[in-house]
Amino acid sequence: MTATTDRVTEEALSLPADIRLNLVEKLITSLNLPIDEDIDRLWAEEAERRISQIEAGEVRLVPGEEVFSKIRAKYGK
């Protein structure tokens, strides 16, 4: 990486998470990657399936912190 890239990266990493997420979205959008409609459709179907399972009480939602806490306990860090 160049010195400029290193500096920009360091500055970006010092931003709050919500601003970094917004920056990531803008950077990815700027790449103008081709849209795969089949993948978009499949993800939309998966999201609908999961919403249906949640609404029907078929699954139990687990808070992210609980998941990461268990992972840290099992694998360290």
PyMOL Python script that loads the backbone (N, CA, C, O; Angstrom):
from pymol import cmd

cmd.read_pdbstr("""\
ATOM      1  N   MET A   1       0.838  -1.183   0.000  1.00  0.00           N
ATOM      2  CA  MET A   1       0.000   0.000   0.000  1.00  0.00           C
ATOM      3  C   MET A   1       0.882   1.245   0.000  1.00  0.00           C
ATOM      4  O   MET A   1       2.024   1.228   0.460  1.00  0.00           O
ATOM      5  N   THR A   2       0.325   2.302  -0.521  1.00  0.00           N
ATOM      6  CA  THR A   2       1.050   3.567  -0.523  1.00  0.00           C
ATOM      7  C   THR A   2       0.872   4.267   0.820  1.00  0.00           C
ATOM      8  O   THR A   2       0.022   3.890   1.627  1.00  0.00           O
ATOM      9  N   ALA A   3       1.678   5.277   1.041  1.00  0.00           N
ATOM     10  CA  ALA A   3       1.572   6.044   2.285  1.00  0.00           C
ATOM     11  C   ALA A   3       0.185   6.675   2.405  1.00  0.00           C
ATOM     12  O   ALA A   3      -0.389   6.734   3.493  1.00  0.00           O
ATOM     13  N   THR A   4      -0.340   7.141   1.282  1.00  0.00           N
ATOM     14  CA  THR A   4      -1.679   7.735   1.291  1.00  0.00           C
ATOM     15  C   THR A   4      -2.727   6.704   1.676  1.00  0.00           C
ATOM     16  O   THR A   4      -3.609   6.978   2.491  1.00  0.00           O
ATOM     17  N   THR A   5      -2.627   5.520   1.088  1.00  0.00           N
ATOM     18  CA  THR A   5      -3.573   4.452   1.410  1.00  0.00           C
ATOM     19  C   THR A   5      -3.478   4.076   2.879  1.00  0.00           C
ATOM     20  O   THR A   5      -4.496   3.878   3.542  1.00  0.00           O
ATOM     21  N   ASP A   6      -2.264   3.978   3.383  1.00  0.00           N
ATOM     22  CA  ASP A   6      -2.070   3.666   4.808  1.00  0.00           C
ATOM     23  C   ASP A   6      -2.713   4.731   5.692  1.00  0.00           C
ATOM     24  O   ASP A   6      -3.377   4.408   6.677  1.00  0.00           O
ATOM     25  N   ARG A   7      -2.516   5.994   5.340  1.00  0.00           N
ATOM     26  CA  ARG A   7      -3.066   7.096   6.134  1.00  0.00           C
ATOM     27  C   ARG A   7      -4.593   7.076   6.105  1.00  0.00           C
ATOM     28  O   ARG A   7      -5.240   7.212   7.144  1.00  0.00           O
ATOM     29  N   VAL A   8      -5.164   6.906   4.919  1.00  0.00           N
ATOM     30  CA  VAL A   8      -6.624   6.869   4.790  1.00  0.00           C
ATOM     31  C   VAL A   8      -7.190   5.682   5.563  1.00  0.00           C
ATOM     32  O   VAL A   8      -8.207   5.809   6.245  1.00  0.00           O
ATOM     33  N   THR A   9      -6.533   4.531   5.456  1.00  0.00           N
ATOM     34  CA  THR A   9      -6.978   3.339   6.184  1.00  0.00           C
ATOM     35  C   THR A   9      -6.945   3.575   7.683  1.00  0.00           C
ATOM     36  O   THR A   9      -7.897   3.245   8.390  1.00  0.00           O
ATOM     37  N   GLU A  10      -5.854   4.146   8.166  1.00  0.00           N
ATOM     38  CA  GLU A  10      -5.720   4.421   9.603  1.00  0.00           C
ATOM     39  C   GLU A  10      -6.817   5.375  10.076  1.00  0.00           C
ATOM     40  O   GLU A  10      -7.417   5.171  11.131  1.00  0.00           O
ATOM     41  N   GLU A  11      -7.070   6.415   9.287  1.00  0.00           N
ATOM     42  CA  GLU A  11      -8.117   7.370   9.650  1.00  0.00           C
ATOM     43  C   GLU A  11      -9.492   6.705   9.629  1.00  0.00           C
ATOM     44  O   GLU A  11     -10.309   6.931  10.523  1.00  0.00           O
ATOM     45  N   ALA A  12      -9.745   5.886   8.609  1.00  0.00           N
ATOM     46  CA  ALA A  12     -11.040   5.209   8.507  1.00  0.00           C
ATOM     47  C   ALA A  12     -11.263   4.277   9.692  1.00  0.00           C
ATOM     48  O   ALA A  12     -12.366   4.212  10.235  1.00  0.00           O
ATOM     49  N   LEU A  13     -10.228   3.561  10.090  1.00  0.00           N
ATOM     50  CA  LEU A  13     -10.358   2.621  11.205  1.00  0.00           C
ATOM     51  C   LEU A  13     -10.579   3.323  12.540  1.00  0.00           C
ATOM     52  O   LEU A  13     -11.048   2.701  13.493  1.00  0.00           O
ATOM     53  N   SER A  14     -10.251   4.594  12.619  1.00  0.00           N
ATOM     54  CA  SER A  14     -10.459   5.335  13.866  1.00  0.00           C
ATOM     55  C   SER A  14     -11.884   5.885  13.985  1.00  0.00           C
ATOM     56  O   SER A  14     -12.266   6.396  15.038  1.00  0.00           O
ATOM     57  N   LEU A  15     -12.662   5.780  12.915  1.00  0.00           N
ATOM     58  CA  LEU A  15     -14.039   6.277  12.930  1.00  0.00           C
ATOM     59  C   LEU A  15     -14.946   5.335  13.719  1.00  0.00           C
ATOM     60  O   LEU A  15     -14.632   4.154  13.872  1.00  0.00           O
ATOM     61  N   PRO A  16     -16.073   5.853  14.220  1.00  0.00           N
ATOM     62  CA  PRO A  16     -17.051   4.985  14.885  1.00  0.00           C
ATOM     63  C   PRO A  16     -17.598   3.945  13.902  1.00  0.00           C
ATOM     64  O   PRO A  16     -17.604   4.168  12.691  1.00  0.00           O
ATOM     65  N   ALA A  17     -18.050   2.821  14.429  1.00  0.00           N
ATOM     66  CA  ALA A  17     -18.492   1.696  13.598  1.00  0.00           C
ATOM     67  C   ALA A  17     -19.583   2.083  12.607  1.00  0.00           C
ATOM     68  O   ALA A  17     -19.542   1.647  11.457  1.00  0.00           O
ATOM     69  N   ASP A  18     -20.555   2.889  13.022  1.00  0.00           N
ATOM     70  CA  ASP A  18     -21.647   3.233  12.109  1.00  0.00           C
ATOM     71  C   ASP A  18     -21.153   4.063  10.928  1.00  0.00           C
ATOM     72  O   ASP A  18     -21.651   3.914   9.812  1.00  0.00           O
ATOM     73  N   ILE A  19     -20.194   4.922  11.164  1.00  0.00           N
ATOM     74  CA  ILE A  19     -19.638   5.729  10.075  1.00  0.00           C
ATOM     75  C   ILE A  19     -18.769   4.862   9.170  1.00  0.00           C
ATOM     76  O   ILE A  19     -18.780   5.034   7.951  1.00  0.00           O
ATOM     77  N   ARG A  20     -18.012   3.928   9.759  1.00  0.00           N
ATOM     78  CA  ARG A  20     -17.207   2.999   8.940  1.00  0.00           C
ATOM     79  C   ARG A  20     -18.116   2.169   8.040  1.00  0.00           C
ATOM     80  O   ARG A  20     -17.801   1.948   6.871  1.00  0.00           O
ATOM     81  N   LEU A  21     -19.245   1.710   8.582  1.00  0.00           N
ATOM     82  CA  LEU A  21     -20.185   0.920   7.780  1.00  0.00           C
ATOM     83  C   LEU A  21     -20.706   1.740   6.611  1.00  0.00           C
ATOM     84  O   LEU A  21     -20.798   1.241   5.489  1.00  0.00           O
ATOM     85  N   ASN A  22     -21.045   2.993   6.871  1.00  0.00           N
ATOM     86  CA  ASN A  22     -21.515   3.870   5.808  1.00  0.00           C
ATOM     87  C   ASN A  22     -20.435   4.059   4.752  1.00  0.00           C
ATOM     88  O   ASN A  22     -20.725   4.065   3.555  1.00  0.00           O
ATOM     89  N   LEU A  23     -19.196   4.212   5.190  1.00  0.00           N
ATOM     90  CA  LEU A  23     -18.064   4.364   4.270  1.00  0.00           C
ATOM     91  C   LEU A  23     -17.880   3.114   3.417  1.00  0.00           C
ATOM     92  O   LEU A  23     -17.662   3.209   2.210  1.00  0.00           O
ATOM     93  N   VAL A  24     -17.967   1.948   4.042  1.00  0.00           N
ATOM     94  CA  VAL A  24     -17.837   0.681   3.308  1.00  0.00           C
ATOM     95  C   VAL A  24     -18.912   0.588   2.231  1.00  0.00           C
ATOM     96  O   VAL A  24     -18.624   0.223   1.092  1.00  0.00           O
ATOM     97  N   GLU A  25     -20.146   0.917   2.591  1.00  0.00           N
ATOM     98  CA  GLU A  25     -21.240   0.865   1.612  1.00  0.00           C
ATOM     99  C   GLU A  25     -20.958   1.784   0.428  1.00  0.00           C
ATOM    100  O   GLU A  25     -21.171   1.405  -0.723  1.00  0.00           O
ATOM    101  N   LYS A  26     -20.478   2.992   0.714  1.00  0.00           N
ATOM    102  CA  LYS A  26     -20.172   3.942  -0.363  1.00  0.00           C
ATOM    103  C   LYS A  26     -19.031   3.441  -1.244  1.00  0.00           C
ATOM    104  O   LYS A  26     -19.084   3.573  -2.466  1.00  0.00           O
ATOM    105  N   LEU A  27     -17.997   2.866  -0.624  1.00  0.00           N
ATOM    106  CA  LEU A  27     -16.867   2.350  -1.403  1.00  0.00           C
ATOM    107  C   LEU A  27     -17.291   1.186  -2.292  1.00  0.00           C
ATOM    108  O   LEU A  27     -16.907   1.121  -3.460  1.00  0.00           O
ATOM    109  N   ILE A  28     -18.076   0.272  -1.744  1.00  0.00           N
ATOM    110  CA  ILE A  28     -18.533  -0.875  -2.538  1.00  0.00           C
ATOM    111  C   ILE A  28     -19.418  -0.404  -3.682  1.00  0.00           C
ATOM    112  O   ILE A  28     -19.279  -0.876  -4.811  1.00  0.00           O
ATOM    113  N   THR A  29     -20.325   0.523  -3.399  1.00  0.00           N
ATOM    114  CA  THR A  29     -21.196   1.055  -4.448  1.00  0.00           C
ATOM    115  C   THR A  29     -20.379   1.724  -5.546  1.00  0.00           C
ATOM    116  O   THR A  29     -20.730   1.642  -6.723  1.00  0.00           O
ATOM    117  N   SER A  30     -19.297   2.381  -5.164  1.00  0.00           N
ATOM    118  CA  SER A  30     -18.474   3.091  -6.146  1.00  0.00           C
ATOM    119  C   SER A  30     -17.780   2.154  -7.127  1.00  0.00           C
ATOM    120  O   SER A  30     -17.319   2.593  -8.181  1.00  0.00           O
ATOM    121  N   LEU A  31     -17.700   0.867  -6.790  1.00  0.00           N
ATOM    122  CA  LEU A  31     -17.049  -0.090  -7.684  1.00  0.00           C
ATOM    123  C   LEU A  31     -17.908  -0.436  -8.893  1.00  0.00           C
ATOM    124  O   LEU A  31     -17.412  -0.993  -9.873  1.00  0.00           O
ATOM    125  N   ASN A  32     -19.195  -0.107  -8.825  1.00  0.00           N
ATOM    126  CA  ASN A  32     -20.121  -0.394  -9.925  1.00  0.00           C
ATOM    127  C   ASN A  32     -20.052  -1.849 -10.368  1.00  0.00           C
ATOM    128  O   ASN A  32     -19.985  -2.144 -11.562  1.00  0.00           O
ATOM    129  N   LEU A  33     -20.069  -2.750  -9.398  1.00  0.00           N
ATOM    130  CA  LEU A  33     -20.018  -4.179  -9.708  1.00  0.00           C
ATOM    131  C   LEU A  33     -21.314  -4.618 -10.374  1.00  0.00           C
ATOM    132  O   LEU A  33     -22.378  -4.075 -10.078  1.00  0.00           O
ATOM    133  N   PRO A  34     -21.233  -5.593 -11.268  1.00  0.00           N
ATOM    134  CA  PRO A  34     -22.457  -6.074 -11.906  1.00  0.00           C
ATOM    135  C   PRO A  34     -23.385  -6.696 -10.857  1.00  0.00           C
ATOM    136  O   PRO A  34     -22.933  -7.340  -9.911  1.00  0.00           O
ATOM    137  N   ILE A  35     -24.668  -6.491 -11.044  1.00  0.00           N
ATOM    138  CA  ILE A  35     -25.662  -7.032 -10.121  1.00  0.00           C
ATOM    139  C   ILE A  35     -26.119  -8.387 -10.639  1.00  0.00           C
ATOM    140  O   ILE A  35     -26.533  -8.517 -11.791  1.00  0.00           O
ATOM    141  N   ASP A  36     -26.041  -9.383  -9.784  1.00  0.00           N
ATOM    142  CA  ASP A  36     -26.512 -10.717 -10.141  1.00  0.00           C
ATOM    143  C   ASP A  36     -27.926 -10.856  -9.594  1.00  0.00           C
ATOM    144  O   ASP A  36     -28.122 -11.069  -8.398  1.00  0.00           O
ATOM    145  N   GLU A  37     -28.906 -10.734 -10.477  1.00  0.00           N
ATOM    146  CA  GLU A  37     -30.302 -10.750 -10.053  1.00  0.00           C
ATOM    147  C   GLU A  37     -30.698 -12.076  -9.420  1.00  0.00           C
ATOM    148  O   GLU A  37     -31.554 -12.102  -8.536  1.00  0.00           O
ATOM    149  N   ASP A  38     -30.090 -13.182  -9.858  1.00  0.00           N
ATOM    150  CA  ASP A  38     -30.397 -14.477  -9.249  1.00  0.00           C
ATOM    151  C   ASP A  38     -29.969 -14.504  -7.788  1.00  0.00           C
ATOM    152  O   ASP A  38     -30.701 -14.998  -6.931  1.00  0.00           O
ATOM    153  N   ILE A  39     -28.782 -13.972  -7.504  1.00  0.00           N
ATOM    154  CA  ILE A  39     -28.298 -13.939  -6.124  1.00  0.00           C
ATOM    155  C   ILE A  39     -29.179 -13.018  -5.284  1.00  0.00           C
ATOM    156  O   ILE A  39     -29.540 -13.362  -4.158  1.00  0.00           O
ATOM    157  N   ASP A  40     -29.526 -11.856  -5.821  1.00  0.00           N
ATOM    158  CA  ASP A  40     -30.412 -10.944  -5.094  1.00  0.00           C
ATOM    159  C   ASP A  40     -31.749 -11.613  -4.787  1.00  0.00           C
ATOM    160  O   ASP A  40     -32.269 -11.483  -3.679  1.00  0.00           O
ATOM    161  N   ARG A  41     -32.302 -12.320  -5.754  1.00  0.00           N
ATOM    162  CA  ARG A  41     -33.580 -13.006  -5.566  1.00  0.00           C
ATOM    163  C   ARG A  41     -33.465 -14.079  -4.497  1.00  0.00           C
ATOM    164  O   ARG A  41     -34.337 -14.195  -3.636  1.00  0.00           O
ATOM    165  N   LEU A  42     -32.383 -14.873  -4.545  1.00  0.00           N
ATOM    166  CA  LEU A  42     -32.189 -15.936  -3.559  1.00  0.00           C
ATOM    167  C   LEU A  42     -32.031 -15.372  -2.148  1.00  0.00           C
ATOM    168  O   LEU A  42     -32.575 -15.932  -1.196  1.00  0.00           O
ATOM    169  N   TRP A  43     -31.290 -14.267  -2.003  1.00  0.00           N
ATOM    170  CA  TRP A  43     -31.140 -13.653  -0.682  1.00  0.00           C
ATOM    171  C   TRP A  43     -32.471 -13.112  -0.182  1.00  0.00           C
ATOM    172  O   TRP A  43     -32.781 -13.232   1.003  1.00  0.00           O
ATOM    173  N   ALA A  44     -33.259 -12.520  -1.070  1.00  0.00           N
ATOM    174  CA  ALA A  44     -34.578 -12.007  -0.675  1.00  0.00           C
ATOM    175  C   ALA A  44     -35.475 -13.153  -0.214  1.00  0.00           C
ATOM    176  O   ALA A  44     -36.190 -13.021   0.780  1.00  0.00           O
ATOM    177  N   GLU A  45     -35.440 -14.280  -0.935  1.00  0.00           N
ATOM    178  CA  GLU A  45     -36.225 -15.451  -0.537  1.00  0.00           C
ATOM    179  C   GLU A  45     -35.763 -15.978   0.817  1.00  0.00           C
ATOM    180  O   GLU A  45     -36.585 -16.348   1.655  1.00  0.00           O
ATOM    181  N   GLU A  46     -34.456 -16.014   1.032  1.00  0.00           N
ATOM    182  CA  GLU A  46     -33.914 -16.485   2.311  1.00  0.00           C
ATOM    183  C   GLU A  46     -34.350 -15.571   3.452  1.00  0.00           C
ATOM    184  O   GLU A  46     -34.719 -16.043   4.527  1.00  0.00           O
ATOM    185  N   ALA A  47     -34.307 -14.267   3.214  1.00  0.00           N
ATOM    186  CA  ALA A  47     -34.740 -13.316   4.241  1.00  0.00           C
ATOM    187  C   ALA A  47     -36.210 -13.523   4.578  1.00  0.00           C
ATOM    188  O   ALA A  47     -36.584 -13.516   5.751  1.00  0.00           O
ATOM    189  N   GLU A  48     -37.040 -13.706   3.569  1.00  0.00           N
ATOM    190  CA  GLU A  48     -38.468 -13.949   3.800  1.00  0.00           C
ATOM    191  C   GLU A  48     -38.688 -15.246   4.571  1.00  0.00           C
ATOM    192  O   GLU A  48     -39.536 -15.304   5.462  1.00  0.00           O
ATOM    193  N   ARG A  49     -37.926 -16.287   4.233  1.00  0.00           N
ATOM    194  CA  ARG A  49     -38.044 -17.569   4.932  1.00  0.00           C
ATOM    195  C   ARG A  49     -37.693 -17.400   6.401  1.00  0.00           C
ATOM    196  O   ARG A  49     -38.383 -17.922   7.276  1.00  0.00           O
ATOM    197  N   ARG A  50     -36.626 -16.674   6.666  1.00  0.00           N
ATOM    198  CA  ARG A  50     -36.196 -16.465   8.058  1.00  0.00           C
ATOM    199  C   ARG A  50     -37.202 -15.623   8.832  1.00  0.00           C
ATOM    200  O   ARG A  50     -37.484 -15.909   9.996  1.00  0.00           O
ATOM    201  N   ILE A  51     -37.741 -14.595   8.200  1.00  0.00           N
ATOM    202  CA  ILE A  51     -38.765 -13.775   8.853  1.00  0.00           C
ATOM    203  C   ILE A  51     -39.970 -14.636   9.209  1.00  0.00           C
ATOM    204  O   ILE A  51     -40.513 -14.520  10.308  1.00  0.00           O
ATOM    205  N   SER A  52     -40.389 -15.493   8.291  1.00  0.00           N
ATOM    206  CA  SER A  52     -41.525 -16.389   8.548  1.00  0.00           C
ATOM    207  C   SER A  52     -41.243 -17.305   9.727  1.00  0.00           C
ATOM    208  O   SER A  52     -42.116 -17.520  10.568  1.00  0.00           O
ATOM    209  N   GLN A  53     -40.026 -17.851   9.797  1.00  0.00           N
ATOM    210  CA  GLN A  53     -39.658 -18.729  10.908  1.00  0.00           C
ATOM    211  C   GLN A  53     -39.689 -17.979  12.237  1.00  0.00           C
ATOM    212  O   GLN A  53     -40.141 -18.518  13.247  1.00  0.00           O
ATOM    213  N   ILE A  54     -39.212 -16.750  12.234  1.00  0.00           N
ATOM    214  CA  ILE A  54     -39.211 -15.941  13.456  1.00  0.00           C
ATOM    215  C   ILE A  54     -40.644 -15.660  13.887  1.00  0.00           C
ATOM    216  O   ILE A  54     -40.995 -15.844  15.053  1.00  0.00           O
ATOM    217  N   GLU A  55     -41.469 -15.216  12.948  1.00  0.00           N
ATOM    218  CA  GLU A  55     -42.854 -14.878  13.269  1.00  0.00           C
ATOM    219  C   GLU A  55     -43.650 -16.093  13.732  1.00  0.00           C
ATOM    220  O   GLU A  55     -44.568 -15.958  14.541  1.00  0.00           O
ATOM    221  N   ALA A  56     -43.309 -17.279  13.225  1.00  0.00           N
ATOM    222  CA  ALA A  56     -44.010 -18.505  13.611  1.00  0.00           C
ATOM    223  C   ALA A  56     -43.455 -19.092  14.906  1.00  0.00           C
ATOM    224  O   ALA A  56     -43.981 -20.082  15.415  1.00  0.00           O
ATOM    225  N   GLY A  57     -42.398 -18.487  15.437  1.00  0.00           N
ATOM    226  CA  GLY A  57     -41.798 -18.991  16.667  1.00  0.00           C
ATOM    227  C   GLY A  57     -41.029 -20.285  16.474  1.00  0.00           C
ATOM    228  O   GLY A  57     -40.829 -21.036  17.428  1.00  0.00           O
ATOM    229  N   GLU A  58     -40.598 -20.550  15.257  1.00  0.00           N
ATOM    230  CA  GLU A  58     -39.878 -21.791  14.950  1.00  0.00           C
ATOM    231  C   GLU A  58     -38.399 -21.714  15.306  1.00  0.00           C
ATOM    232  O   GLU A  58     -37.727 -22.741  15.406  1.00  0.00           O
ATOM    233  N   VAL A  59     -37.894 -20.508  15.495  1.00  0.00           N
ATOM    234  CA  VAL A  59     -36.485 -20.328  15.828  1.00  0.00           C
ATOM    235  C   VAL A  59     -36.370 -19.401  17.029  1.00  0.00           C
ATOM    236  O   VAL A  59     -37.273 -18.615  17.316  1.00  0.00           O
ATOM    237  N   ARG A  60     -35.260 -19.505  17.715  1.00  0.00           N
ATOM    238  CA  ARG A  60     -34.986 -18.625  18.857  1.00  0.00           C
ATOM    239  C   ARG A  60     -33.865 -17.680  18.459  1.00  0.00           C
ATOM    240  O   ARG A  60     -32.793 -18.115  18.037  1.00  0.00           O
ATOM    241  N   LEU A  61     -34.116 -16.393  18.594  1.00  0.00           N
ATOM    242  CA  LEU A  61     -33.095 -15.406  18.277  1.00  0.00           C
ATOM    243  C   LEU A  61     -32.100 -15.326  19.428  1.00  0.00           C
ATOM    244  O   LEU A  61     -32.484 -15.324  20.598  1.00  0.00           O
ATOM    245  N   VAL A  62     -30.830 -15.262  19.083  1.00  0.00           N
ATOM    246  CA  VAL A  62     -29.767 -15.196  20.080  1.00  0.00           C
ATOM    247  C   VAL A  62     -29.041 -13.864  19.897  1.00  0.00           C
ATOM    248  O   VAL A  62     -28.564 -13.567  18.802  1.00  0.00           O
ATOM    249  N   PRO A  63     -28.953 -13.058  20.961  1.00  0.00           N
ATOM    250  CA  PRO A  63     -28.242 -11.783  20.838  1.00  0.00           C
ATOM    251  C   PRO A  63     -26.790 -12.006  20.400  1.00  0.00           C
ATOM    252  O   PRO A  63     -26.140 -12.958  20.831  1.00  0.00           O
ATOM    253  N   GLY A  64     -26.301 -11.123  19.547  1.00  0.00           N
ATOM    254  CA  GLY A  64     -24.939 -11.240  19.036  1.00  0.00           C
ATOM    255  C   GLY A  64     -23.898 -11.331  20.130  1.00  0.00           C
ATOM    256  O   GLY A  64     -22.956 -12.118  20.025  1.00  0.00           O
ATOM    257  N   GLU A  65     -24.053 -10.531  21.190  1.00  0.00           N
ATOM    258  CA  GLU A  65     -23.067 -10.543  22.268  1.00  0.00           C
ATOM    259  C   GLU A  65     -23.001 -11.916  22.924  1.00  0.00           C
ATOM    260  O   GLU A  65     -21.924 -12.362  23.318  1.00  0.00           O
ATOM    261  N   GLU A  66     -24.144 -12.591  23.046  1.00  0.00           N
ATOM    262  CA  GLU A  66     -24.149 -13.944  23.615  1.00  0.00           C
ATOM    263  C   GLU A  66     -23.383 -14.907  22.717  1.00  0.00           C
ATOM    264  O   GLU A  66     -22.606 -15.731  23.200  1.00  0.00           O
ATOM    265  N   VAL A  67     -23.602 -14.803  21.425  1.00  0.00           N
ATOM    266  CA  VAL A  67     -22.908 -15.664  20.464  1.00  0.00           C
ATOM    267  C   VAL A  67     -21.400 -15.439  20.544  1.00  0.00           C
ATOM    268  O   VAL A  67     -20.629 -16.392  20.653  1.00  0.00           O
ATOM    269  N   PHE A  68     -20.980 -14.162  20.488  1.00  0.00           N
ATOM    270  CA  PHE A  68     -19.553 -13.859  20.506  1.00  0.00           C
ATOM    271  C   PHE A  68     -18.913 -14.221  21.839  1.00  0.00           C
ATOM    272  O   PHE A  68     -17.751 -14.627  21.883  1.00  0.00           O
ATOM    273  N   SER A  69     -19.663 -14.076  22.920  1.00  0.00           N
ATOM    274  CA  SER A  69     -19.148 -14.455  24.233  1.00  0.00           C
ATOM    275  C   SER A  69     -18.847 -15.949  24.278  1.00  0.00           C
ATOM    276  O   SER A  69     -17.816 -16.362  24.808  1.00  0.00           O
ATOM    277  N   LYS A  70     -19.746 -16.757  23.724  1.00  0.00           N
ATOM    278  CA  LYS A  70     -19.527 -18.210  23.681  1.00  0.00           C
ATOM    279  C   LYS A  70     -18.337 -18.560  22.793  1.00  0.00           C
ATOM    280  O   LYS A  70     -17.557 -19.456  23.118  1.00  0.00           O
ATOM    281  N   ILE A  71     -18.200 -17.858  21.682  1.00  0.00           N
ATOM    282  CA  ILE A  71     -17.070 -18.109  20.779  1.00  0.00           C
ATOM    283  C   ILE A  71     -15.759 -17.762  21.477  1.00  0.00           C
ATOM    284  O   ILE A  71     -14.791 -18.520  21.408  1.00  0.00           O
ATOM    285  N   ARG A  72     -15.732 -16.598  22.157  1.00  0.00           N
ATOM    286  CA  ARG A  72     -14.514 -16.199  22.878  1.00  0.00           C
ATOM    287  C   ARG A  72     -14.176 -17.208  23.969  1.00  0.00           C
ATOM    288  O   ARG A  72     -13.008 -17.544  24.169  1.00  0.00           O
ATOM    289  N   ALA A  73     -15.200 -17.693  24.675  1.00  0.00           N
ATOM    290  CA  ALA A  73     -14.965 -18.666  25.745  1.00  0.00           C
ATOM    291  C   ALA A  73     -14.400 -19.967  25.180  1.00  0.00           C
ATOM    292  O   ALA A  73     -13.544 -20.600  25.797  1.00  0.00           O
ATOM    293  N   LYS A  74     -14.880 -20.355  24.014  1.00  0.00           N
ATOM    294  CA  LYS A  74     -14.446 -21.620  23.427  1.00  0.00           C
ATOM    295  C   LYS A  74     -13.085 -21.511  22.745  1.00  0.00           C
ATOM    296  O   LYS A  74     -12.253 -22.410  22.867  1.00  0.00           O
ATOM    297  N   TYR A  75     -12.857 -20.406  22.025  1.00  0.00           N
ATOM    298  CA  TYR A  75     -11.656 -20.296  21.198  1.00  0.00           C
ATOM    299  C   TYR A  75     -10.659 -19.250  21.682  1.00  0.00           C
ATOM    300  O   TYR A  75      -9.581 -19.114  21.103  1.00  0.00           O
ATOM    301  N   GLY A  76     -10.995 -18.522  22.715  1.00  0.00           N
ATOM    302  CA  GLY A  76     -10.086 -17.499  23.222  1.00  0.00           C
ATOM    303  C   GLY A  76     -10.273 -16.169  22.552  1.00  0.00           C
ATOM    304  O   GLY A  76     -10.937 -16.052  21.522  1.00  0.00           O
ATOM    305  N   LYS A  77      -9.662 -15.147  23.166  1.00  0.00           N
ATOM    306  CA  LYS A  77      -9.749 -13.753  22.715  1.00  0.00           C
ATOM    307  C   LYS A  77     -11.142 -13.308  22.897  1.00  0.00           C
ATOM    308  O   LYS A  77     -11.470 -12.163  22.587  1.00  0.00           O
TER     309      LYS A  77
END
""", "prot")
cmd.dss("prot")
cmd.show_as("cartoon", "prot")
cmd.util.cbc("prot")
cmd.orient("prot")
